Amino acid sequence: MRYLKPLMDQNFLEYASYVIKDRAIPDIEDGLKPVQRRILYTMMKMDDGKFNKVANVIGECMKLHPHGDASIGSALVVLANKEYFIEKQGNFGNIFTGDPASAARYIEARLTPLAKEVLFQDELTQFVESYDGRNKEPVTLPCKIPATLLLGAEGIAVGMSTRILPHNFCEVLEAQIAHLQGKPFALYPDFQTGGEMDVSAYQEGSGKIRVRAMIEVVDDKTLVIREVPFGVTTEALIQSVQEAVNKGKFKLSSINDFTTDQVEIELKTGRTGAAASLLKPLYAFTLCEVSITVNLLVIQNNQPVQISVSDVLKYNTDQLLKILEQELRLSLKRTRLQWHHKRLEMYFISQKIYQKLEKCETYEEVVETVWTSLKPLQKELEQEITREDAEKLLSIQIKRLSKFDIQHNQQELEKLAQTIDSLEKSLRDVKQYTINYLKQLLKQYGKDYPRKTRIEKFASVQLREIAAVDLKVGWDTKEGYLGTEIKTDSSILCSSYDRLIIFFKDGRYKIVRIPEKMFLGKDVMLVEKLDPALVYNLVYYASDNQICYAKRFHVEKYILDKDYHLFDVQKGAGVVHFSKGSGIMLEVFLVQNARSRKTRELFSLDEQPVKAITARGNRVSPKPVAKVKPTNQVNNNPQPNLV
């Protein structure tokens, strides 16, 4: 046992690290999980401009991916349906209905022009050995756009998870330009399924958003759902609507699904009409509205990091600056080398150095002769002339020597010189070069990615406001029973979301759900629906000295089924008057004795401030009180005394 625990700890730690880094969480560098990266790299190696069978791509990718063909196939379909890096041909499933893709042998795929433009550059890519050591695979791809934000991601690892929402291509690139120009920017998710989105509770990759279906009111009896919320299929949405109808939340005569490549779900209200009145119940009781919690977790420097959307964008933009600068330097190096070789070739042919080779007897002597003959040109060149340069000139074919056009080659040399000047200019201002590059991407590909989800601010649908008021709660005062099964001449109309408040004559009260049948007893003053805005009036004896206190209060905070007290329970304490509302004047009858001159006085409840229910209240009179009763002397329409 002493040796088993350290072994288990070490193995579990290795497993957890592997799942986090190599399976579930995308890398901030290229926004890809390992299986996605291997798929795209494999497709780049296979690319010949034509579509490849997905089964062939899976087979090739298995050389890099150790987890089998099923995970590769499903990951490729998901990546292809995001429509950025993989162009598809055949049935790749339906993101609206949730229908699966056809078998891998029937569908085809190839890289999009955007993928070829922004993902690959072997000279800037770090490679490691594949799982079996037979091949090389990239650690990350030198991605030039924030794929983390464009693709989105979901993954569950050991002890952590990530949920990154997809964003709009044009808005992300425009935000990158704004960042490079030192301007503020804001980014919000965008979904292929469209819909409406409220971002009030969204905070740069954390918090949550609310997404609604786009519902069109065609006429008084017909609703058509045109777009579904992100992550909801038409099948799941229709099922949620049917369940709500079965539970009596609202009524429909029919539900018809006409979805193909566009969502179209028709809801018929039947004879009653008023289709527009169903919008709130649909949002409240079905998947026409969903709340999505966001958690932006990525791998950065081989560690899982919680990060914001703006931080991801800034990181990837700074990365783009470095990538483009490296590409410029590589291009400059290659162009200078081309200019160098072109100038040597022109000199070699124009000076007819090849004629001097007739007298040479050995290959070494030939190379030495060419190299020596090129020395006068060294002052024009930035790079040193090497023996390798001389050997390269010896490979020129006789055909080229005979058809050599000095003027045409001079023009090519000038073009190379102009390219060198342009590259050097770009290197002097890499930031502006990057901005121009992003603008070019926007111009070339932006039209293919319009925003599909509209950003709106919509009020929360309160279930109590739309719930059907169809429950009749009876209160049998003689037998002391309360509930929906109790039949009485008068009843309280409630919805299933209402709560009842019960006041007892001994000064207790409690709040309960709508009961089917509950025994209360006969010691009850009032039963009604709870209304937190309603003001109650109470006059009570604090003790047996008959000193009365009055207070007004709301009932706002509570725990269901818990007994509360309106006042401290002491000997002689009890309710003298209980009512609700305003405009109540009380006539107070005082306890008489031999020295009493005043027998009664008026007391206005409206003059008492509304305080917390636990407050003691104010004295009605400094003298003992015999009784109180409402009077019409001031208010001609007083509320009735409930006690």
Solvent accessible surface area in square Angstrom, and as a share of the most:
residue,aa,sasa,rsa
1,M,188,0.84
2,R,183,0.67
3,Y,164,0.62
4,L,89,0.44
5,K,134,0.57
6,P,79,0.50
7,L,100,0.50
8,M,114,0.51
9,D,75,0.39
10,Q,92,0.41
11,N,73,0.37
12,F,120,0.50
13,L,108,0.54
14,E,98,0.44
15,Y,117,0.44
16,A,11,0.09
17,S,56,0.36
18,Y,79,0.30
19,V,13,0.07
20,I,20,0.10
21,K,82,0.35
22,D,43,0.22
23,R,120,0.44
24,A,11,0.08
25,I,1,0.01
26,P,1,0.01
27,D,25,0.13
28,I,0,0.00
29,E,52,0.23
30,D,1,0.00
31,G,3,0.03
32,L,0,0.00
33,K,33,0.14
34,P,11,0.07
35,V,23,0.13
36,Q,21,0.09
37,R,19,0.07
38,R,29,0.11
39,I,0,0.00
40,L,0,0.00
41,Y,15,0.06
42,T,8,0.05
43,M,5,0.02
44,M,45,0.20
45,K,119,0.50
46,M,45,0.20
47,D,48,0.25
48,D,96,0.50
49,G,36,0.35
50,K,144,0.61
51,F,49,0.21
52,N,30,0.15
53,K,79,0.33
54,V,1,0.01
55,A,39,0.30
56,N,83,0.42
57,V,0,0.00
58,I,13,0.07
59,G,40,0.39
60,E,67,0.30
61,C,0,0.00
62,M,78,0.35
63,K,96,0.41
64,L,11,0.06
65,H,11,0.05
66,P,57,0.36
67,H,74,0.33
68,G,25,0.24
69,D,81,0.42
70,A,80,0.62
71,S,43,0.27
72,I,0,0.00
73,G,13,0.13
74,S,67,0.43
75,A,18,0.14
76,L,0,0.00
77,V,27,0.16
78,V,79,0.45
79,L,0,0.00
80,A,0,0.00
81,N,21,0.11
82,K,45,0.19
83,E,81,0.36
84,Y,19,0.07
85,F,1,0.00
86,I,3,0.02
87,E,62,0.28
88,K,72,0.31
89,Q,88,0.39
90,G,58,0.55
91,N,79,0.40
92,F,5,0.02
93,G,23,0.22
94,N,38,0.20
95,I,67,0.34
96,F,30,0.13
97,T,22,0.13
98,G,46,0.45
99,D,81,0.42
100,P,112,0.71
101,A,31,0.24
102,S,40,0.26
103,A,40,0.31
104,A,30,0.23
105,R,148,0.54
106,Y,134,0.51
107,I,2,0.01
108,E,39,0.17
109,A,0,0.00
110,R,70,0.26
111,L,4,0.02
112,T,17,0.10
113,P,84,0.53
114,L,2,0.01
115,A,0,0.00
116,K,92,0.39
117,E,64,0.29
118,V,0,0.00
119,L,0,0.00
120,F,33,0.14
121,Q,42,0.19
122,D,67,0.35
123,E,104,0.47
124,L,43,0.21
125,T,19,0.11
126,Q,126,0.56
127,F,64,0.27
128,V,64,0.37
129,E,108,0.49
130,S,7,0.05
131,Y,120,0.46
132,D,59,0.30
133,G,39,0.38
134,R,194,0.71
135,N,50,0.25
136,K,117,0.49
137,E,16,0.07
138,P,4,0.03
139,V,58,0.33
140,T,29,0.17
141,L,5,0.02
142,P,13,0.08
143,C,1,0.01
144,K,16,0.07
145,I,2,0.01
146,P,0,0.00
147,A,1,0.01
148,T,2,0.01
149,L,0,0.00
150,L,2,0.01
151,L,4,0.02
152,G,6,0.06
153,A,16,0.12
154,E,99,0.44
155,G,12,0.11
156,I,150,0.76
157,A,11,0.08
158,V,43,0.25
159,G,84,0.80
160,M,64,0.29
161,S,47,0.30
162,T,5,0.03
163,R,73,0.26
164,I,4,0.02
165,L,3,0.01
166,P,25,0.15
167,H,5,0.02
168,N,6,0.03
169,F,0,0.00
170,C,27,0.16
171,E,51,0.23
172,V,0,0.00
173,L,0,0.00
174,E,93,0.42
175,A,5,0.04
176,Q,0,0.00
177,I,17,0.08
178,A,15,0.12
179,H,48,0.21
180,L,12,0.06
181,Q,78,0.35
182,G,68,0.66
183,K,116,0.49
184,P,129,0.81
185,F,50,0.21
186,A,69,0.54
187,L,12,0.06
188,Y,74,0.28
189,P,0,0.00
190,D,14,0.07
191,F,2,0.01
192,Q,59,0.26
193,T,13,0.08
194,G,3,0.02
195,G,0,0.00
196,E,41,0.18
197,M,0,0.00
198,D,6,0.03
199,V,24,0.14
200,S,76,0.49
201,A,48,0.38
202,Y,17,0.06
203,Q,128,0.57
204,E,79,0.35
205,G,2,0.02
206,S,47,0.31
207,G,33,0.32
208,K,89,0.38
209,I,1,0.01
210,R,44,0.16
211,V,0,0.00
212,R,21,0.08
213,A,0,0.00
214,M,54,0.24
215,I,20,0.10
216,E,68,0.31
217,V,63,0.36
218,V,75,0.43
219,D,73,0.38
220,D,92,0.48
221,K,96,0.41
222,T,5,0.03
223,L,0,0.00
224,V,7,0.04
225,I,0,0.00
226,R,81,0.29
227,E,42,0.19
228,V,0,0.00
229,P,0,0.00
230,F,46,0.19
231,G,64,0.61
232,V,13,0.07
233,T,40,0.24
234,T,2,0.01
235,E,126,0.56
236,A,39,0.30
237,L,0,0.00
238,I,39,0.20
239,Q,105,0.47
240,S,16,0.10
241,V,1,0.00
242,Q,76,0.34
243,E,81,0.36
244,A,4,0.03
245,V,34,0.19
246,N,110,0.56
247,K,150,0.63
248,G,50,0.48
249,K,64,0.27
250,F,15,0.06
251,K,160,0.68
252,L,26,0.13
253,S,75,0.49
254,S,42,0.27
255,I,39,0.20
256,N,52,0.27
257,D,70,0.36
258,F,105,0.44
259,T,23,0.13
260,T,95,0.55
261,D,103,0.53
262,Q,124,0.55
263,V,6,0.04
264,E,61,0.27
265,I,0,0.00
266,E,35,0.16
267,L,0,0.00
268,K,68,0.29
269,T,8,0.04
270,G,21,0.20
271,R,232,0.85
272,T,114,0.66
273,G,7,0.07
274,A,50,0.39
275,A,0,0.00
276,A,61,0.47
277,S,73,0.47
278,L,18,0.09
279,L,46,0.23
280,K,111,0.47
281,P,13,0.08
282,L,0,0.00
283,Y,29,0.11
284,A,29,0.23
285,F,40,0.17
286,T,10,0.06
287,L,64,0.32
288,C,0,0.00
289,E,35,0.16
290,V,25,0.14
291,S,68,0.44
292,I,6,0.03
293,T,93,0.54
294,V,8,0.05
295,N,46,0.23
296,L,2,0.01
297,L,12,0.06
298,V,0,0.00
299,I,3,0.02
300,Q,34,0.15
301,N,121,0.62
302,N,100,0.51
303,Q,112,0.50
304,P,47,0.30
305,V,49,0.28
306,Q,107,0.48
307,I,29,0.15
308,S,28,0.18
309,V,3,0.02
310,S,15,0.10
311,D,66,0.34
312,V,0,0.00
313,L,0,0.00
314,K,78,0.33
315,Y,61,0.23
316,N,5,0.03
317,T,0,0.00
318,D,64,0.33
319,Q,21,0.09
320,L,0,0.00
321,L,38,0.19
322,K,135,0.57
323,I,11,0.06
324,L,2,0.01
325,E,57,0.26
326,Q,88,0.39
327,E,31,0.14
328,L,6,0.03
329,R,133,0.49
330,L,41,0.21
331,S,33,0.21
332,L,13,0.07
333,K,143,0.61
334,R,106,0.39
335,T,13,0.07
336,R,85,0.31
337,L,75,0.37
338,Q,101,0.45
339,W,56,0.20
340,H,5,0.02
341,H,43,0.19
342,K,37,0.16
343,R,46,0.17
344,L,1,0.01
345,E,21,0.10
346,M,7,0.03
347,Y,34,0.13
348,F,4,0.02
349,I,11,0.06
350,S,56,0.36
351,Q,103,0.46
352,K,106,0.45
353,I,2,0.01
354,Y,62,0.24
355,Q,92,0.41
356,K,107,0.45
357,L,35,0.17
358,E,148,0.66
359,K,181,0.77
360,C,23,0.14
361,E,162,0.73
362,T,74,0.43
363,Y,122,0.46
364,E,125,0.56
365,E,76,0.34
366,V,25,0.14
367,V,9,0.05
368,E,69,0.31
369,T,31,0.18
370,V,0,0.00
371,W,54,0.19
372,T,74,0.43
373,S,17,0.11
374,L,0,0.00
375,K,95,0.40
376,P,83,0.52
377,L,2,0.01
378,Q,55,0.24
379,K,182,0.77
380,E,91,0.41
381,L,15,0.07
382,E,154,0.69
383,Q,71,0.32
384,E,130,0.58
385,I,5,0.02
386,T,55,0.32
387,R,106,0.39
388,E,120,0.54
389,D,14,0.07
390,A,0,0.00
391,E,77,0.35
392,K,110,0.47
393,L,10,0.05
394,L,49,0.25
395,S,83,0.54
396,I,23,0.12
397,Q,120,0.53
398,I,135,0.69
399,K,133,0.56
400,R,111,0.40
401,L,31,0.15
402,S,89,0.57
403,K,150,0.64
404,F,45,0.19
405,D,74,0.39
406,I,87,0.44
407,Q,124,0.55
408,H,93,0.41
409,N,14,0.07
410,Q,75,0.33
411,Q,90,0.40
412,E,57,0.25
413,L,9,0.05
414,E,88,0.40
415,K,134,0.57
416,L,32,0.16
417,A,39,0.30
418,Q,120,0.54
419,T,59,0.34
420,I,22,0.11
421,D,87,0.45
422,S,64,0.41
423,L,23,0.11
424,E,48,0.22
425,K,140,0.59
426,S,22,0.14
427,L,29,0.15
428,R,180,0.66
429,D,73,0.38
430,V,22,0.13
431,K,103,0.44
432,Q,78,0.35
433,Y,71,0.27
434,T,0,0.00
435,I,8,0.04
436,N,78,0.40
437,Y,31,0.12
438,L,0,0.00
439,K,98,0.42
440,Q,96,0.42
441,L,3,0.01
442,L,33,0.16
443,K,162,0.69
444,Q,84,0.38
445,Y,20,0.07
446,G,9,0.09
447,K,155,0.66
448,D,87,0.45
449,Y,37,0.14
450,P,81,0.51
451,R,74,0.27
452,K,91,0.38
453,T,0,0.00
454,R,88,0.32
455,I,75,0.38
456,E,79,0.35
457,K,167,0.71
458,F,21,0.09
459,A,86,0.67
460,S,68,0.44
461,V,29,0.16
462,Q,97,0.43
463,L,66,0.33
464,R,128,0.47
465,E,124,0.56
466,I,33,0.17
467,A,12,0.09
468,A,52,0.40
469,V,86,0.49
470,D,99,0.51
471,L,54,0.27
472,K,132,0.56
473,V,0,0.00
474,G,0,0.00
475,W,61,0.21
476,D,40,0.21
477,T,81,0.47
478,K,162,0.69
479,E,105,0.47
480,G,0,0.00
481,Y,74,0.28
482,L,0,0.00
483,G,0,0.00
484,T,33,0.19
485,E,103,0.46
486,I,24,0.12
487,K,174,0.74
488,T,51,0.29
489,D,162,0.84
490,S,91,0.59
491,S,50,0.32
492,I,38,0.19
493,L,92,0.46
494,C,0,0.00
495,S,2,0.01
496,S,67,0.43
497,Y,56,0.21
498,D,27,0.14
499,R,45,0.17
500,L,0,0.00
501,I,0,0.00
502,I,0,0.00
503,F,0,0.00
504,F,7,0.03
505,K,106,0.45
506,D,67,0.35
507,G,0,0.00
508,R,59,0.22
509,Y,7,0.03
510,K,43,0.18
511,I,0,0.00
512,V,1,0.01
513,R,139,0.51
514,I,30,0.15
515,P,18,0.12
516,E,119,0.53
517,K,118,0.50
518,M,48,0.22
519,F,131,0.55
520,L,20,0.10
521,G,15,0.14
522,K,140,0.59
523,D,61,0.31
524,V,12,0.07
525,M,17,0.08
526,L,20,0.10
527,V,9,0.05
528,E,24,0.11
529,K,76,0.32
530,L,22,0.11
531,D,65,0.34
532,P,64,0.41
533,A,76,0.59
534,L,46,0.23
535,V,28,0.16
536,Y,1,0.00
537,N,0,0.00
538,L,0,0.00
539,V,0,0.00
540,Y,7,0.03
541,Y,37,0.14
542,A,14,0.11
543,S,24,0.16
544,D,90,0.47
545,N,85,0.44
546,Q,65,0.29
547,I,18,0.09
548,C,0,0.00
549,Y,19,0.07
550,A,0,0.00
551,K,6,0.02
552,R,21,0.08
553,F,0,0.00
554,H,56,0.25
555,V,3,0.01
556,E,107,0.48
557,K,190,0.80
558,Y,66,0.25
559,I,110,0.56
560,L,44,0.22
561,D,85,0.44
562,K,95,0.40
563,D,70,0.36
564,Y,49,0.19
565,H,94,0.42
566,L,1,0.01
567,F,16,0.07
568,D,110,0.57
569,V,101,0.58
570,Q,105,0.47
571,K,166,0.70
572,G,42,0.40
573,A,27,0.21
574,G,18,0.18
575,V,26,0.15
576,V,22,0.13
577,H,0,0.00
578,F,0,0.00
579,S,0,0.00
580,K,57,0.24
581,G,20,0.19
582,S,70,0.45
583,G,15,0.14
584,I,3,0.01
585,M,22,0.10
586,L,0,0.00
587,E,10,0.05
588,V,0,0.00
589,F,43,0.18
590,L,6,0.03
591,V,54,0.31
592,Q,90,0.40
593,N,99,0.51
594,A,111,0.86
595,R,218,0.79
596,S,37,0.24
597,R,236,0.86
598,K,100,0.42
599,T,74,0.43
600,R,130,0.48
601,E,38,0.17
602,L,80,0.40
603,F,23,0.10
604,S,19,0.12
605,L,1,0.00
606,D,65,0.34
607,E,136,0.61
608,Q,22,0.10
609,P,70,0.44
610,V,64,0.37
611,K,85,0.36
612,A,67,0.52
613,I,33,0.17
614,T,123,0.71
615,A,25,0.19
616,R,150,0.55
617,G,19,0.18
618,N,58,0.30
619,R,128,0.47
620,V,9,0.05
621,S,3,0.02
622,P,103,0.65
623,K,95,0.40
624,P,51,0.32
625,V,0,0.00
626,A,49,0.38
627,K,113,0.48
628,V,12,0.07
629,K,95,0.40
630,P,36,0.23
631,T,14,0.08
632,N,92,0.47
633,Q,118,0.53
634,V,98,0.56
635,N,44,0.23
636,N,124,0.64
637,N,127,0.65
638,P,39,0.24
639,Q,70,0.31
640,P,93,0.58
641,N,46,0.23
642,L,58,0.29
643,V,74,0.43
